[in-house]
Every structure is written in structure tokens, then in C-alpha cells.
Amino acid sequence: MSSKGLNLGSQYSFRMKPEAAISLSEAGFDVLSVANNHIGDWGQKAALDTFSQLDNVGIKAVGSKDCGGTACQ
């Protein structure tokens, strides 16, 4: 959920627009697991931005040692 970072070259690199966080929040999500094999497809900068996007709409990211901040407490 980021427009930041660089594609690190995996065969399948997934990305969502940051605005998707708003839709998830409106759908009632308040916790989201980011523990998957694609969280790093676009690098740490994009992953950290994802955690920030989620935090900004009140969704707690869980499942990554890198999420830090209020999003993963």
C-alpha cells in the first residue's frame, strides 16, 4: 500500500495504491496481518510507508519485525 520504493525484481511483485487503506478502514478492518512473502517486494521504504498508511486510518499492522511505531504496538 505504497507508491514508494523500487521493485526488487521478484517474478511477482504486488502493490496496492495507498488509498486502499481508506477502503479497508471503511470496510471495518482495524487489524491487518502484513506477515506474507510479498511485504518486501518494493523494499523497506515501501513496507514502512504501508505501515504508516495503515496507521493513519486507524488500522494496526501486525506480523512484521520492521513495522515499529504505533502501527505495531
NORMONOR-V359815 format. One record per run of one state. SS is the DSSP state (a for helix, b for strand, c for the rest). FROM is the first residue (numbers start at 1). LEN is the number of residues. Records with the same first field share a line. If there is no record, write none. Layout:
BEGIN
SS = FROM-LEN + FROM-LEN
END
This chain:
BEGIN
c = 1-19 + 27-4 + 34-9 + 57-3 + 63-7 + 73-1
a = 20-7 + 43-14 + 70-3
b = 31-3 + 60-3
END
